[in-house]
Amino acid sequence: MWFLNALFRDHAGVEDRIKAIKWLGFGLLPSKSWQLSAAWVLAATIAADLDAWTRLLLLHHKPELAAAQPETIRIKLYHLPARLTSHARRRTLHLDRTWPWGNEFTTAWQRATQLPALT
């Protein structure tokens, strides 16, 4: 019985990821044209990969964000109330201090910049 329970629990996790991938674009094939649909599937695959790697490498410190739906991550991390400025060949991102997910974003950004470079 415990084996079946573990099997169904793993399958539920897979179904959640499939639902998220469909939400990222696989469920919205835009055209009857083969070339446009192939390009759309490629873009949706890249989005799903970026979502999975972001969850694995940058959001593992917050389990509620790592398991969140793509819409939640988009609202909390990608839609920034910020201003990007440039001065002396250097870009600076000015975040709103009252933004409730500022700490999560800065932690994820620091983790992304500390990842080892590919050689």
MIDOSE-1310 file (N, C-alpha, C; in nm, 2 decimals, decimal comma, always signed):
residues 119
mwfl	+0,08/-0,12/+0,00/+0,00/+0,00/+0,00/+0,09/+0,13/+0,00; +0,20/+0,13/+0,08/+0,28/+0,24/+0,08/+0,35/+0,27/-0,05; +0,38/+0,16/-0,13/+0,44/+0,18/-0,26/+0,34/+0,25/-0,35; +0,21/+0,21/-0,35/+0,11/+0,28/-0,43/+0,10/+0,43/-0,39
nalf	+0,10/+0,45/-0,26/+0,09/+0,59/-0,22/+0,20/+0,68/-0,27; +0,33/+0,63/-0,26/+0,44/+0,70/-0,31/+0,43/+0,72/-0,46; +0,39/+0,61/-0,53/+0,38/+0,62/-0,68/+0,28/+0,73/-0,72; +0,16/+0,73/-0,65/+0,06/+0,83/-0,69/+0,11/+0,97/-0,65
rdha	+0,18/+0,99/-0,54/+0,23/+1,12/-0,49/+0,33/+1,17/-0,60; +0,42/+1,09/-0,65/+0,51/+1,13/-0,75/+0,44/+1,17/-0,88; +0,34/+1,09/-0,91/+0,26/+1,12/-1,03/+0,19/+1,25/-1,02; +0,14/+1,29/-0,90/+0,07/+1,41/-0,88/+0,17/+1,53/-0,90
gved	+0,29/+1,51/-0,86/+0,39/+1,62/-0,88/+0,42/+1,64/-1,03; +0,42/+1,53/-1,11/+0,44/+1,53/-1,25/+0,32/+1,60/-1,32; +0,20/+1,57/-1,27/+0,09/+1,64/-1,33/+0,08/+1,79/-1,30; +0,13/+1,83/-1,19/+0,14/+1,97/-1,16/+0,24/+2,04/-1,25
rika	+0,35/+1,98/-1,28/+0,45/+2,04/-1,37/+0,39/+2,04/-1,51; +0,32/+1,94/-1,55/+0,26/+1,94/-1,69/+0,16/+2,05/-1,70; +0,08/+2,07/-1,59/-0,02/+2,18/-1,59/+0,06/+2,32/-1,60; +0,17/+2,33/-1,53/+0,24/+2,46/-1,54/+0,30/+2,48/-1,68
ikwl	+0,35/+2,37/-1,74/+0,41/+2,38/-1,87/+0,30/+2,42/-1,97; +0,19/+2,36/-1,96/+0,08/+2,40/-2,05/+0,04/+2,55/-2,03; +0,05/+2,60/-1,91/+0,02/+2,74/-1,88/+0,13/+2,83/-1,94; +0,25/+2,78/-1,95/+0,36/+2,86/-2,00/+0,35/+2,87/-2,15
gfgl	+0,27/+2,80/-2,22/+0,25/+2,81/-2,36/+0,22/+2,69/-2,44; +0,24/+2,57/-2,39/+0,22/+2,45/-2,47/+0,07/+2,43/-2,50; -0,02/+2,49/-2,42/-0,16/+2,47/-2,44/-0,21/+2,58/-2,53; -0,13/+2,66/-2,59/-0,18/+2,77/-2,67/-0,11/+2,78/-2,81
lpsk	-0,11/+2,67/-2,88/-0,05/+2,67/-3,01/-0,12/+2,77/-3,10; -0,05/+2,87/-3,15/-0,12/+2,98/-3,22/-0,17/+2,97/-3,36; -0,12/+2,87/-3,43/-0,14/+2,87/-3,57/-0,16/+2,73/-3,63; -0,22/+2,72/-3,74/-0,23/+2,59/-3,81/-0,10/+2,57/-3,90
swql	-0,02/+2,67/-3,91/+0,11/+2,67/-3,98/+0,21/+2,59/-3,90; +0,27/+2,49/-3,97/+0,37/+2,41/-3,91/+0,49/+2,49/-3,85; +0,54/+2,58/-3,93/+0,66/+2,66/-3,89/+0,63/+2,75/-3,77; +0,51/+2,82/-3,77/+0,48/+2,90/-3,65/+0,46/+2,81/-3,53
saaw	+0,39/+2,70/-3,54/+0,37/+2,61/-3,43/+0,50/+2,56/-3,38; +0,59/+2,52/-3,47/+0,72/+2,47/-3,42/+0,80/+2,58/-3,35; +0,80/+2,70/-3,40/+0,86/+2,81/-3,33/+0,80/+2,83/-3,19; +0,67/+2,83/-3,18/+0,60/+2,85/-3,06/+0,63/+2,74/-2,96
vlaa	+0,64/+2,61/-3,00/+0,68/+2,50/-2,91/+0,82/+2,52/-2,86; +0,91/+2,56/-2,95/+1,05/+2,59/-2,91/+1,05/+2,70/-2,80; +0,98/+2,81/-2,82/+0,98/+2,92/-2,72/+0,91/+2,87/-2,59; +0,81/+2,79/-2,60/+0,75/+2,74/-2,48/+0,84/+2,64/-2,40
tiaa	+0,92/+2,56/-2,48/+1,01/+2,47/-2,41/+1,12/+2,55/-2,34; +1,17/+2,66/-2,41/+1,27/+2,74/-2,34/+1,21/+2,80/-2,21; +1,09/+2,85/-2,22/+1,03/+2,91/-2,10/+1,01/+2,81/-1,99; +0,97/+2,69/-2,02/+0,96/+2,58/-1,92/+1,09/+2,54/-1,86
dlda	+1,20/+2,54/-1,94/+1,33/+2,51/-1,89/+1,38/+2,62/-1,80; +1,36/+2,74/-1,84/+1,40/+2,86/-1,75/+1,33/+2,86/-1,62; +1,20/+2,82/-1,63/+1,12/+2,82/-1,51/+1,17/+2,71/-1,42; +1,20/+2,59/-1,47/+1,25/+2,48/-1,39/+1,38/+2,51/-1,33
wtrl	+1,48/+2,57/-1,41/+1,61/+2,60/-1,35/+1,60/+2,71/-1,25; +1,51/+2,81/-1,27/+1,49/+2,91/-1,17/+1,45/+2,86/-1,04; +1,35/+2,77/-1,05/+1,30/+2,70/-0,92/+1,41/+2,62/-0,85; +1,49/+2,55/-0,93/+1,59/+2,46/-0,88/+1,71/+2,53/-0,82
lllh	+1,76/+2,63/-0,89/+1,88/+2,70/-0,85/+1,86/+2,82/-0,77; +1,75/+2,89/-0,79/+1,74/+3,03/-0,73/+1,64/+3,03/-0,62; +1,54/+2,95/-0,62/+1,42/+2,96/-0,53/+1,42/+2,85/-0,43; +1,52/+2,77/-0,41/+1,51/+2,65/-0,32/+1,51/+2,69/-0,18
hkpe	+1,54/+2,82/-0,15/+1,54/+2,87/-0,01/+1,39/+2,90/+0,04; +1,30/+2,91/-0,06/+1,16/+2,94/-0,03/+1,07/+2,83/-0,09; +1,04/+2,73/-0,02/+0,96/+2,62/-0,07/+0,83/+2,67/-0,13; +0,76/+2,77/-0,07/+0,64/+2,82/-0,13/+0,65/+2,88/-0,27
laaa	+0,77/+2,94/-0,29/+0,79/+3,00/-0,43/+0,84/+2,89/-0,52; +0,92/+2,79/-0,47/+0,97/+2,69/-0,56/+0,85/+2,60/-0,61; +0,75/+2,59/-0,53/+0,63/+2,50/-0,57/+0,52/+2,59/-0,63; +0,53/+2,72/-0,64/+0,42/+2,80/-0,69/+0,39/+2,79/-0,83
qpet	+0,28/+2,83/-0,87/+0,24/+2,83/-1,01/+0,32/+2,94/-1,09; +0,34/+2,93/-1,22/+0,41/+3,03/-1,29/+0,36/+3,17/-1,28; +0,22/+3,18/-1,27/+0,16/+3,31/-1,26/+0,21/+3,38/-1,12; +0,22/+3,30/-1,02/+0,26/+3,36/-0,89/+0,40/+3,40/-0,89
irik	+0,49/+3,32/-0,95/+0,63/+3,36/-0,96/+0,64/+3,49/-1,05; +0,56/+3,49/-1,16/+0,56/+3,61/-1,24/+0,52/+3,74/-1,17; +0,42/+3,73/-1,09/+0,37/+3,84/-1,01/+0,47/+3,88/-0,91; +0,53/+3,79/-0,84/+0,61/+3,82/-0,72/+0,76/+3,85/-0,76
lyhl	+0,81/+3,79/-0,87/+0,95/+3,81/-0,90/+0,98/+3,88/-1,03; +0,90/+3,86/-1,13/+0,94/+3,92/-1,26/+0,88/+4,05/-1,29; +0,77/+4,09/-1,23/+0,71/+4,22/-1,25/+0,76/+4,31/-1,13; +0,87/+4,37/-1,16/+0,94/+4,45/-1,06/+0,89/+4,59/-1,06
parl	+0,86/+4,65/-0,94/+0,84/+4,79/-0,93/+0,98/+4,86/-0,91; +1,05/+4,87/-1,02/+1,19/+4,92/-1,02/+1,22/+5,01/-1,13; +1,33/+5,08/-1,12/+1,38/+5,17/-1,22/+1,53/+5,13/-1,26; +1,56/+5,11/-1,38/+1,69/+5,07/-1,43/+1,76/+5,20/-1,48
tsha	+1,87/+5,24/-1,42/+1,94/+5,35/-1,46/+2,08/+5,31/-1,51; +2,14/+5,40/-1,58/+2,27/+5,38/-1,64/+2,36/+5,50/-1,62; +2,48/+5,48/-1,57/+2,57/+5,59/-1,54/+2,71/+5,53/-1,55; +2,80/+5,60/-1,63/+2,94/+5,56/-1,64/+2,95/+5,41/-1,68
rrrt	+2,88/+5,37/-1,78/+2,88/+5,23/-1,83/+2,84/+5,13/-1,73; +2,77/+5,17/-1,63/+2,72/+5,08/-1,53/+2,57/+5,09/-1,51; +2,50/+4,98/-1,51/+2,36/+4,98/-1,49/+2,32/+4,95/-1,34; +2,22/+5,02/-1,29/+2,18/+5,00/-1,15/+2,03/+4,98/-1,15
lhld	+1,99/+4,88/-1,08/+1,84/+4,85/-1,06/+1,80/+4,90/-0,93; +1,71/+5,00/-0,93/+1,66/+5,06/-0,80/+1,52/+5,00/-0,77; +1,52/+4,92/-0,67/+1,39/+4,85/-0,63/+1,32/+4,94/-0,53; +1,19/+4,93/-0,54/+1,10/+5,00/-0,44/+1,12/+4,93/-0,31
rtwp	+1,15/+5,00/-0,20/+1,17/+4,94/-0,07/+1,05/+4,89/-0,01; +0,93/+4,93/-0,05/+0,81/+4,88/+0,01/+0,76/+4,76/-0,06; +0,82/+4,71/-0,16/+0,78/+4,59/-0,24/+0,80/+4,47/-0,14; +0,69/+4,39/-0,12/+0,70/+4,28/-0,02/+0,79/+4,17/-0,06
wgne	+0,82/+4,15/-0,19/+0,91/+4,04/-0,23/+1,04/+4,08/-0,27; +1,09/+4,20/-0,22/+1,22/+4,25/-0,25/+1,33/+4,16/-0,20; +1,32/+4,10/-0,08/+1,42/+4,02/-0,02/+1,43/+3,89/-0,10; +1,32/+3,83/-0,15/+1,33/+3,71/-0,23/+1,39/+3,73/-0,36
ftta	+1,36/+3,85/-0,42/+1,42/+3,88/-0,55/+1,57/+3,90/-0,54; +1,61/+3,98/-0,44/+1,76/+4,01/-0,42/+1,83/+3,88/-0,39; +1,77/+3,79/-0,31/+1,84/+3,66/-0,28/+1,85/+3,58/-0,40; +1,75/+3,57/-0,48/+1,75/+3,50/-0,61/+1,86/+3,56/-0,70
wqra	+1,86/+3,69/-0,71/+1,96/+3,76/-0,80/+2,10/+3,73/-0,75; +2,13/+3,74/-0,62/+2,26/+3,71/-0,57/+2,30/+3,56/-0,60; +2,21/+3,47/-0,59/+2,24/+3,33/-0,62/+2,27/+3,32/-0,77; +2,19/+3,39/-0,85/+2,22/+3,38/-1,00/+2,35/+3,43/-1,04
tqlp	+2,39/+3,54/-0,97/+2,52/+3,60/-1,01/+2,64/+3,52/-0,95; +2,62/+3,44/-0,85/+2,72/+3,36/-0,79/+2,73/+3,22/-0,85; +2,65/+3,19/-0,95/+2,66/+3,06/-1,01/+2,79/+3,05/-1,09; +2,86/+2,94/-1,09/+2,99/+2,93/-1,17/+2,96/+2,95/-1,32
alt	+3,06/+3,01/-1,38/+3,05/+3,03/-1,53/+3,08/+2,90/-1,60; +3,02/+2,88/-1,71/+3,05/+2,77/-1,80/+3,19/+2,78/-1,86; +3,26/+2,67/-1,86/+3,40/+2,68/-1,92/+3,41/+2,59/-2,04
